């Protein structure tokens, strides 16, 4: 303990050492002195009040008084995810400040918050993916009980909380694991961000235990409702049981009777991750769907550089992504010059997380511009409707619900040597986009280590009111998704689609009792159909189609919606999305009239 006489720990089996430290209490600071040499923080430290280079602190999780005893957790179906970076979500950038906004998020329709990594990392700000203390919430956001209080308050507001965890590498600054053992890492695999973690080599059992215990720890000691696994393609493991399977099972056990969800990011789109172990899978619940994002991005911006090269943003791509999840399920992917993806037609719609913004994709625009800055207002509203009404699991990035004007840039407060490398590496990464590699763009590449870069990314909640039209649109769409008995169905086969024009298409939703809804989306000019030889456009017998919701409603900033379906023709407004419901021909009222206020 700091300031006390050292206590000798006795060697035990498997390389572990143990002992009793009578003077230790909650709040005590300590380090481990190795073989009479230098002292280092604990590899499983619960808190680093002075950062990753400082002493560890004893934490008693039992001191926190939870009030969520009635909370039963979450399952993937029916959820709306909200990706949050604690440091930029509020001006203060703390757990306590973020907690104040939870009632508003609940009122908006958010059901699950996905918190970007909070594992201890160096510096005053950062994304968190260079964490080094995977058990210790970073001190710049608050003390551990502040995070617990955030989760407790989320549950009180009916919101689950999952945590983004990084099990594919450890950051370079403050990483003392090799002081304890060289076996934490392996040279058998090539990791993009440093040494690969040793999950299947010699002496890997304690390393696996370290990570599996971490997954269990977040669920048990912080009452979290699940995990988001970062870049799973860089978790290398040829063991009979993949470490992702083991940590997912451990997390479920730690939850007791609560439901939790585990979501994975996987660039090569390996669908086995989302199948149960008895079917050869890893047992996680869902997967991020970059294919939907990429097709949507091209449709909205018209640009198809770099990893967007294999997408055209055409209606059929969007229909297929909504119906089948990944677009690439084993076909050749020309950008990488190889096959991409594996078959996933058997997966449920809810297992694919859909988004048109996330932390990576906004930052990769070069200047951190959000998608509504890169397209027309009408097209943005239409794509938002598609994402939020699709049968997949939608995810919003913080501030998206009110069209936040601030950028989200890459930022990391590193030591001077690393800062230069990080900035150069960031410019090199963005150079895959020919437009961003041009000399005139160099002056617009921000310095990740500049505090001003970080400050520019903080949300301004005053924009909830100043951008009230788009904020109300998100609320209404989420309410429609939640309350409409047909739209909310997430079963396979519950939605079909058809192309209506070069930039227009429809989705038809099939309800349990033969009911139906139409979502008409048009990213081009007004489309008039004098003939409609498409069976998905056909109304139910003795019914016609009536307007339920339109992205062109004036309260959303639109210019109004002309009659869409009349006896002589269809007129689908350009840069817009509309939802139609069946109504008996004999009556002017519409079925499901509880949604009349959406018109």
PyMOL commands that set and color helices and strands:
alter all, ss='L'
color gray80, all
select helices_A, chain A and resi 13-15+61-63+86-89+95-100+102-108+139-141+144-156+177-180+182-184+205-222+232-234+243-254+271-274+277-279+290-301+306-308+315-324+349-351+359-363+371-373+377-389+400-402+416-430+439-444+451-456+463-466+468-483+535-537+554-556+593-598
alter helices_A, ss='H'
color red, helices_A
select strands_A, chain A and resi 10-11+17-18+29-30+32-33+39-40+56-57+81-84+112-115+119-120+133-137+160-165+185-191+194-197+226-229+261-264+286-288+332-333+338-339+352-354+393-397+495-499+504-510+516-522+527-529+543-550+570-572+576-584
alter strands_A, ss='S'
color yellow, strands_A
deselect
rebuild
show_as cartoon
